[in-house]
Amino acid sequence: MNALAIENLSHGLGKRKALSDVSLSIGPGSFTVLLGPNGAGKTTLVSLVTGLYNAQHGEIRIFGHSIRRDPMPALASLGVVFEMPTLDLDLTVDENLAYHASLHGLSRHEARKWASTELERLDVAGRRSDKVRSLSGGQRRRVEIARALLHRPRFLIVDEATAGLDVAGRRRLLNHVRSLCVEGLSVLWATHMLDEIEPADQLVVLHQGSVRWNGEARALASDNTLEAAFLQLTGPKG
Ligand SMILES: Nc1ncnc2c1ncn2[C@@H]1O[C@H](COP(=O)(O)OP(=O)(O)OP(=O)(O)O)[C@@H](O)[C@H]1O
Protein backbone atom coordinates (compact mmCIF):
# COMPACT_ATOMS: atom_id res chain seq x y z
CA MET A 1 0.00 0.00 0.00
CA ASN A 2 1.22 3.50 -0.78
CA ALA A 3 2.48 5.61 2.12
CA LEU A 4 0.90 8.65 0.51
CA ALA A 5 -1.74 8.98 -2.21
CA ILE A 6 -2.86 12.42 -3.33
CA GLU A 7 -5.61 12.80 -5.93
CA ASN A 8 -6.61 16.00 -7.69
CA LEU A 9 -5.61 18.25 -4.80
CA SER A 10 -6.34 21.96 -5.22
CA HIS A 11 -6.08 24.65 -2.59
CA GLY A 12 -6.18 28.44 -2.51
CA LEU A 13 -4.62 30.76 0.05
CA GLY A 14 -6.42 34.09 0.05
CA LYS A 15 -6.94 35.00 -3.59
CA ARG A 16 -3.94 32.93 -4.67
CA LYS A 17 -4.28 29.40 -6.04
CA ALA A 18 -1.41 27.68 -4.19
CA LEU A 19 -2.01 24.15 -5.57
CA SER A 20 -3.82 23.11 -8.76
CA ASP A 21 -4.95 19.55 -9.42
CA VAL A 22 -1.95 17.84 -7.80
CA SER A 23 -1.84 14.04 -7.91
CA LEU A 24 1.05 11.90 -6.71
CA SER A 25 1.81 8.76 -4.74
CA ILE A 26 4.71 7.55 -2.62
CA GLY A 27 5.45 3.85 -2.34
CA PRO A 28 6.64 2.07 0.81
CA GLY A 29 10.36 2.52 1.49
CA SER A 30 10.66 5.18 -1.21
CA PHE A 31 12.77 8.33 -0.91
CA THR A 32 10.77 10.89 -2.88
CA VAL A 33 12.00 14.41 -3.44
CA LEU A 34 9.46 17.22 -3.74
CA LEU A 35 11.47 19.79 -5.68
CA GLY A 36 10.29 23.29 -6.45
CA PRO A 37 11.55 26.86 -6.53
CA ASN A 38 10.55 29.37 -3.85
CA GLY A 39 6.78 29.78 -3.77
CA ALA A 40 6.10 26.58 -5.75
CA GLY A 41 3.63 25.29 -3.14
CA LYS A 42 5.79 22.74 -1.26
CA THR A 43 4.96 23.98 2.24
CA THR A 44 1.28 24.32 1.32
CA LEU A 45 1.29 20.69 0.20
CA VAL A 46 3.01 19.62 3.44
CA SER A 47 0.46 21.63 5.46
CA LEU A 48 -2.40 19.83 3.71
CA VAL A 49 -0.89 16.36 4.13
CA THR A 50 -0.22 16.97 7.82
CA GLY A 51 -3.77 18.24 8.39
CA LEU A 52 -2.80 21.82 9.27
CA TYR A 53 -5.05 22.99 6.42
CA ASN A 54 -8.22 21.30 5.22
CA ALA A 55 -7.97 20.66 1.49
CA GLN A 56 -10.57 22.58 -0.52
CA HIS A 57 -10.62 19.98 -3.32
CA GLY A 58 -9.18 16.51 -3.67
CA GLU A 59 -8.23 13.57 -1.53
CA ILE A 60 -5.18 12.74 0.62
CA ARG A 61 -4.62 9.25 2.04
CA ILE A 62 -1.80 8.05 4.28
CA PHE A 63 -1.50 4.27 4.21
CA GLY A 64 -5.06 4.17 2.91
CA HIS A 65 -6.52 6.43 5.62
CA SER A 66 -8.16 9.62 4.44
CA ILE A 67 -6.85 12.72 6.23
CA ARG A 68 -10.35 14.17 6.03
CA ARG A 69 -12.44 11.17 7.16
CA ASP A 70 -9.98 9.12 9.19
CA PRO A 71 -7.35 11.56 10.56
CA MET A 72 -6.28 9.69 13.71
CA PRO A 73 -4.80 6.54 12.08
CA ALA A 74 -3.53 8.62 9.16
CA LEU A 75 -1.57 11.00 11.40
CA ALA A 76 -0.42 8.25 13.78
CA SER A 77 1.75 6.78 11.03
CA LEU A 78 3.20 10.16 10.03
CA GLY A 79 6.30 11.97 11.32
CA VAL A 80 6.98 15.58 10.29
CA VAL A 81 9.87 18.02 10.35
CA PHE A 82 8.51 21.43 9.41
CA GLU A 83 10.42 24.11 7.54
CA MET A 84 10.22 26.44 10.55
CA PRO A 85 11.92 24.92 13.62
CA THR A 86 9.37 24.04 16.31
CA LEU A 87 11.49 22.94 19.28
CA ASP A 88 10.94 24.83 22.54
CA LEU A 89 14.27 26.61 23.06
CA ASP A 90 13.79 26.90 26.84
CA LEU A 91 13.26 23.17 27.37
CA THR A 92 15.98 20.54 27.30
CA VAL A 93 16.28 18.06 24.44
CA ASP A 94 14.78 15.33 26.65
CA GLU A 95 11.88 17.58 27.72
CA ASN A 96 11.07 18.42 24.09
CA LEU A 97 11.00 14.74 23.18
CA ALA A 98 8.98 13.77 26.28
CA TYR A 99 6.35 16.37 25.38
CA HIS A 100 6.03 14.98 21.85
CA ALA A 101 5.86 11.42 23.21
CA SER A 102 3.02 12.32 25.57
CA LEU A 103 1.08 13.93 22.70
CA HIS A 104 1.35 10.60 20.87
CA GLY A 105 0.31 8.57 23.92
CA LEU A 106 3.66 6.78 24.39
CA SER A 107 4.41 5.30 27.80
CA ARG A 108 7.38 6.74 29.72
CA HIS A 109 9.28 3.53 29.09
CA GLU A 110 8.66 3.66 25.32
CA ALA A 111 9.47 7.37 25.21
CA ARG A 112 12.81 6.89 26.99
CA LYS A 113 13.70 3.86 24.89
CA TRP A 114 13.00 5.44 21.50
CA ALA A 115 14.50 8.81 22.52
CA SER A 116 17.77 7.05 23.39
CA THR A 117 17.75 5.09 20.14
CA GLU A 118 17.10 8.07 17.89
CA LEU A 119 19.35 10.58 19.70
CA GLU A 120 22.22 8.11 19.67
CA ARG A 121 21.74 7.33 15.98
CA LEU A 122 21.85 11.06 15.26
CA ASP A 123 24.84 11.61 17.54
CA VAL A 124 23.14 14.15 19.84
CA ALA A 125 22.57 11.89 22.85
CA GLY A 126 25.35 13.75 24.72
CA ARG A 127 23.20 16.90 24.65
CA ARG A 128 19.94 15.47 26.00
CA SER A 129 20.09 17.42 29.30
CA ASP A 130 20.97 20.71 27.59
CA LYS A 131 18.51 23.44 26.75
CA VAL A 132 17.83 23.49 23.01
CA ARG A 133 18.87 27.15 22.96
CA SER A 134 22.48 26.06 23.57
CA LEU A 135 22.57 23.70 20.55
CA SER A 136 23.88 24.60 17.09
CA GLY A 137 21.50 24.82 14.13
CA GLY A 138 22.60 21.42 12.84
CA GLN A 139 22.17 19.78 16.25
CA ARG A 140 18.68 21.27 16.58
CA ARG A 141 17.69 19.86 13.20
CA ARG A 142 18.96 16.42 14.20
CA VAL A 143 16.91 16.63 17.41
CA GLU A 144 13.86 17.50 15.29
CA ILE A 145 14.41 14.40 13.15
CA ALA A 146 14.78 12.28 16.31
CA ARG A 147 11.56 13.77 17.69
CA ALA A 148 9.67 13.12 14.44
CA LEU A 149 10.67 9.43 14.61
CA LEU A 150 9.85 8.91 18.29
CA HIS A 151 6.38 7.42 17.78
CA ARG A 152 7.73 4.98 15.11
CA PRO A 153 6.02 6.53 12.07
CA ARG A 154 6.11 4.61 8.78
CA PHE A 155 6.09 7.80 6.72
CA LEU A 156 8.31 10.86 7.30
CA ILE A 157 7.87 14.29 5.73
CA VAL A 158 10.83 16.66 5.88
CA ASP A 159 10.23 20.21 4.64
CA GLU A 160 13.47 22.03 3.76
CA ALA A 161 15.18 20.83 6.94
CA THR A 162 18.68 21.52 5.67
CA ALA A 163 18.18 25.28 5.26
CA GLY A 164 20.94 27.14 7.06
CA LEU A 165 23.16 24.09 7.61
CA ASP A 166 26.74 23.88 6.35
CA VAL A 167 27.70 21.39 3.63
CA ALA A 168 28.76 18.66 6.06
CA GLY A 169 25.65 19.14 8.21
CA ARG A 170 23.35 18.92 5.19
CA ARG A 171 25.04 15.80 3.88
CA ARG A 172 24.92 14.14 7.28
CA LEU A 173 21.22 14.81 7.81
CA LEU A 174 20.34 13.68 4.31
CA ASN A 175 22.41 10.50 4.56
CA HIS A 176 20.76 9.63 7.84
CA VAL A 177 17.25 10.06 6.48
CA ARG A 178 18.15 8.10 3.35
CA SER A 179 19.45 5.25 5.50
CA LEU A 180 16.05 5.06 7.22
CA CYS A 181 14.42 4.18 3.88
CA VAL A 182 16.54 1.03 3.76
CA GLU A 183 14.79 0.06 7.01
CA GLY A 184 11.39 0.51 5.31
CA LEU A 185 10.52 4.13 6.13
CA SER A 186 8.89 6.13 3.32
CA VAL A 187 10.16 9.70 3.01
CA LEU A 188 8.93 12.85 1.30
CA TRP A 189 11.85 15.28 1.21
CA ALA A 190 10.83 18.80 0.17
CA THR A 191 13.68 20.97 -1.07
CA HIS A 192 14.81 23.49 -3.65
CA MET A 193 18.40 22.20 -3.56
CA LEU A 194 19.31 20.18 -6.64
CA ASP A 195 22.44 18.71 -5.06
CA GLU A 196 20.28 16.79 -2.55
CA ILE A 197 18.90 14.61 -5.35
CA GLU A 198 20.32 11.26 -6.48
CA PRO A 199 19.62 9.66 -9.87
CA ALA A 200 17.50 6.81 -8.46
CA ASP A 201 15.29 9.10 -6.35
CA GLN A 202 11.63 9.47 -7.19
CA LEU A 203 11.25 13.12 -8.11
CA VAL A 204 8.18 15.34 -8.13
CA VAL A 205 8.80 18.80 -9.56
CA LEU A 206 6.28 21.38 -8.41
CA HIS A 207 6.04 24.80 -10.05
CA GLN A 208 3.36 27.44 -9.55
CA GLY A 209 1.22 24.91 -7.70
CA SER A 210 1.26 22.23 -10.43
CA VAL A 211 3.20 19.00 -10.86
CA ARG A 212 5.59 19.49 -13.81
CA TRP A 213 7.46 16.17 -13.50
CA ASN A 214 6.84 12.92 -11.67
CA GLY A 215 9.30 10.07 -12.17
CA GLU A 216 12.88 8.98 -11.55
CA ALA A 217 15.36 11.84 -11.32
CA ARG A 218 17.69 10.12 -13.82
CA ALA A 219 14.93 10.06 -16.44
CA LEU A 220 14.47 13.83 -16.15
CA ALA A 221 18.20 14.38 -16.53
CA SER A 222 18.71 11.81 -19.33
CA ASP A 223 19.22 14.36 -22.15
CA ASN A 224 20.69 17.14 -20.09
CA THR A 225 21.94 18.08 -16.63
CA LEU A 226 19.33 17.99 -13.88
CA GLU A 227 19.77 21.74 -13.44
CA ALA A 228 19.07 22.48 -17.10
CA ALA A 229 16.01 20.19 -17.10
CA PHE A 230 14.73 21.77 -13.89
CA LEU A 231 15.19 25.31 -15.22
CA GLN A 232 13.36 24.34 -18.40
CA LEU A 233 10.41 23.03 -16.37
CA THR A 234 10.29 25.99 -14.01
CA GLY A 235 11.49 28.84 -16.20
CA PRO A 236 9.24 31.57 -17.57
CA LYS A 237 7.94 29.22 -20.27
CA GLY A 238 7.97 26.13 -18.01
N1 LIG B 1 -0.72 32.27 4.49
C1 LIG B 1 -0.70 32.56 3.19
N2 LIG B 1 -1.59 33.44 2.65
C2 LIG B 1 -1.58 33.74 1.34
N3 LIG B 1 -0.70 33.21 0.45
C3 LIG B 1 0.22 32.35 0.94
C4 LIG B 1 0.29 31.97 2.32
N4 LIG B 1 1.30 31.09 2.49
C5 LIG B 1 1.86 30.92 1.27
N5 LIG B 1 1.22 31.67 0.34
C6 LIG B 1 1.51 31.72 -1.10
O1 LIG B 1 1.29 30.42 -1.63
C7 LIG B 1 2.29 30.11 -2.62
C8 LIG B 1 3.01 28.82 -2.22
O2 LIG B 1 3.78 29.08 -1.03
P1 LIG B 1 4.56 27.91 -0.28
O3 LIG B 1 5.07 28.47 1.01
O4 LIG B 1 3.71 26.72 -0.22
O5 LIG B 1 5.78 27.64 -1.29
P2 LIG B 1 7.15 26.84 -1.07
O6 LIG B 1 7.34 26.03 -2.31
O7 LIG B 1 7.15 26.13 0.23
O8 LIG B 1 8.21 28.02 -1.07
P3 LIG B 1 9.66 28.18 -0.30
O9 LIG B 1 10.62 27.25 -0.99
O10 LIG B 1 9.97 29.61 -0.54
O11 LIG B 1 9.45 27.84 1.16
C9 LIG B 1 3.20 31.32 -2.69
O12 LIG B 1 2.76 32.11 -3.79
C10 LIG B 1 2.96 32.04 -1.37
O13 LIG B 1 3.15 33.43 -1.52
The ligand as an SDF file (V2000), in Angstrom:
LIG
                    3D

 31 33  0  0  0  0  0  0  0  0999 V2000
   -0.7250   32.2740    4.4870 N   0  0  0  0  0  0  0  0  0  0  0  0
   -0.6980   32.5620    3.1930 C   0  0  0  0  0  0  0  0  0  0  0  0
   -1.5900   33.4390    2.6470 N   0  0  0  0  0  0  0  0  0  0  0  0
   -1.5750   33.7390    1.3360 C   0  0  0  0  0  0  0  0  0  0  0  0
   -0.6980   33.2090    0.4490 N   0  0  0  0  0  0  0  0  0  0  0  0
    0.2220   32.3450    0.9370 C   0  0  0  0  0  0  0  0  0  0  0  0
    0.2850   31.9670    2.3230 C   0  0  0  0  0  0  0  0  0  0  0  0
    1.3010   31.0880    2.4910 N   0  0  0  0  0  0  0  0  0  0  0  0
    1.8580   30.9160    1.2730 C   0  0  0  0  0  0  0  0  0  0  0  0
    1.2150   31.6670    0.3380 N   0  0  0  0  0  0  0  0  0  0  0  0
    1.5140   31.7190   -1.0960 C   0  0  0  0  0  0  0  0  0  0  0  0
    1.2880   30.4160   -1.6340 O   0  0  0  0  0  0  0  0  0  0  0  0
    2.2860   30.1130   -2.6150 C   0  0  0  0  0  0  0  0  0  0  0  0
    3.0090   28.8250   -2.2240 C   0  0  0  0  0  0  0  0  0  0  0  0
    3.7840   29.0770   -1.0310 O   0  0  0  0  0  0  0  0  0  0  0  0
    4.5600   27.9100   -0.2790 P   0  0  0  0  0  0  0  0  0  0  0  0
    5.0660   28.4750    1.0140 O   0  0  0  0  0  0  0  0  0  0  0  0
    3.7070   26.7150   -0.2240 O   0  0  0  0  0  0  0  0  0  0  0  0
    5.7770   27.6370   -1.2870 O   0  0  0  0  0  0  0  0  0  0  0  0
    7.1490   26.8400   -1.0690 P   0  0  0  0  0  0  0  0  0  0  0  0
    7.3410   26.0260   -2.3090 O   0  0  0  0  0  0  0  0  0  0  0  0
    7.1480   26.1290    0.2280 O   0  0  0  0  0  0  0  0  0  0  0  0
    8.2150   28.0220   -1.0680 O   0  0  0  0  0  0  0  0  0  0  0  0
    9.6600   28.1770   -0.3010 P   0  0  0  0  0  0  0  0  0  0  0  0
   10.6220   27.2530   -0.9890 O   0  0  0  0  0  0  0  0  0  0  0  0
    9.9700   29.6100   -0.5390 O   0  0  0  0  0  0  0  0  0  0  0  0
    9.4470   27.8400    1.1620 O   0  0  0  0  0  0  0  0  0  0  0  0
    3.1960   31.3200   -2.6880 C   0  0  0  0  0  0  0  0  0  0  0  0
    2.7640   32.1130   -3.7850 O   0  0  0  0  0  0  0  0  0  0  0  0
    2.9640   32.0410   -1.3680 C   0  0  0  0  0  0  0  0  0  0  0  0
    3.1490   33.4350   -1.5210 O   0  0  0  0  0  0  0  0  0  0  0  0
  1  2  1  0
  2  3  1  0
  2  7  2  0
  3  4  2  0
  4  5  1  0
  5  6  2  0
  6  7  1  0
  6 10  1  0
  7  8  1  0
  8  9  2  0
  9 10  1  0
 10 11  1  0
 11 12  1  0
 11 30  1  0
 12 13  1  0
 13 14  1  0
 13 28  1  0
 14 15  1  0
 15 16  1  0
 16 17  2  0
 16 18  1  0
 16 19  1  0
 19 20  1  0
 20 21  2  0
 20 22  1  0
 20 23  1  0
 23 24  1  0
 24 25  2  0
 24 26  1  0
 24 27  1  0
 28 29  1  0
 28 30  1  0
 30 31  1  0
M  END
$$$$
